Amino acid sequence: MDEDTEIGHLKRRLTDLEGAVKVLTGQLGNRHLELVGLVETTTKGLELVSATMDRFTGRLDLMNTQIWSLRDDMPVLMADALAMTRKRLD
């Protein structure tokens, strides 16, 4: 093969490679934008889940406090109920 033919062949191969790189770069750029969008959507969703879990935890803490308070008040409530029952029976 002479030099001019080989140079032409190498230029065609180089052009093909450059074209392939441009296609891949474009595809990666599109995927990057999609990934950025996915990250934003996921972050918003996780923030909503976190806020919901915080409210749920707060409600559980309130219920826990009220149940323990009821446990502490139960003897007095039972004594009052028994005293009222005795008064009605007398």
Legacy VTK file of the C-alpha trace (Angstrom):
# vtk DataFile Version 3.0
C-alpha trace
ASCII
DATASET POLYDATA
POINTS 90 float
0.000 0.000 0.000
1.307 3.415 -0.777
1.500 6.202 1.760
-1.382 8.272 0.369
-3.756 5.299 0.513
-2.703 4.463 4.053
-3.077 8.082 5.156
-6.569 8.163 3.612
-7.443 4.899 5.368
-6.187 6.235 8.716
-8.155 9.480 8.230
-11.349 7.481 7.589
-10.729 5.378 10.692
-10.047 8.526 12.710
-13.266 10.116 11.426
-15.207 6.958 12.326
-13.708 6.966 15.819
-14.465 10.652 16.301
-18.060 10.045 15.215
-18.396 7.151 17.657
-16.965 9.281 20.471
-19.440 12.091 19.667
-22.343 9.628 19.754
-21.201 8.184 23.074
-20.610 11.647 24.515
-24.120 12.698 23.536
-25.625 9.572 25.051
-23.666 10.024 28.269
-24.733 13.659 28.435
-28.387 12.622 28.123
-27.976 9.924 30.781
-26.295 12.423 33.071
-29.300 14.739 32.833
-31.636 11.813 33.506
-29.563 10.806 36.535
-29.601 14.356 37.882
-33.396 14.358 37.551
-33.608 10.987 39.275
-31.453 12.231 42.143
-33.671 15.294 42.598
-36.860 13.208 42.517
-35.432 10.662 44.927
-34.242 13.374 47.295
-37.697 14.982 47.376
-39.321 11.598 47.991
-36.942 10.765 50.816
-37.558 14.166 52.408
-41.302 13.454 52.366
-40.735 10.020 53.902
-38.485 11.538 56.561
-41.079 14.190 57.439
-43.797 11.532 57.666
-41.617 9.351 59.884
-40.891 12.339 62.147
-44.635 12.985 62.567
-45.251 9.274 63.184
-42.472 9.124 65.778
-43.885 12.194 67.507
-47.322 10.598 67.692
-45.861 7.370 69.077
-43.995 9.344 71.735
-47.212 11.144 72.683
-49.100 7.832 72.913
-46.330 6.349 75.026
-46.473 9.304 77.409
-50.253 9.091 77.678
-50.232 5.329 78.277
-47.648 5.642 81.060
-49.642 8.489 82.544
-52.757 6.313 82.474
-50.836 3.508 84.168
-49.851 5.898 86.949
-53.422 7.231 87.293
-55.148 3.826 87.110
-55.055 3.023 90.866
-56.690 6.356 91.712
-59.294 5.904 88.971
-60.110 2.393 90.153
-60.379 3.544 93.774
-62.745 6.361 92.774
-64.839 3.976 90.652
-65.091 1.470 93.517
-65.993 4.224 95.976
-68.759 5.487 93.682
-70.072 1.936 93.258
-70.149 1.435 97.022
-72.049 4.711 97.489
-74.686 3.631 94.975
-75.049 0.254 96.656
-75.545 1.837 100.100
LINES 1 91
90 0 1 2 3 4 5 6 7 8 9 10 11 12 13 14 15 16 17 18 19 20 21 22 23 24 25 26 27 28 29 30 31 32 33 34 35 36 37 38 39 40 41 42 43 44 45 46 47 48 49 50 51 52 53 54 55 56 57 58 59 60 61 62 63 64 65 66 67 68 69 70 71 72 73 74 75 76 77 78 79 80 81 82 83 84 85 86 87 88 89
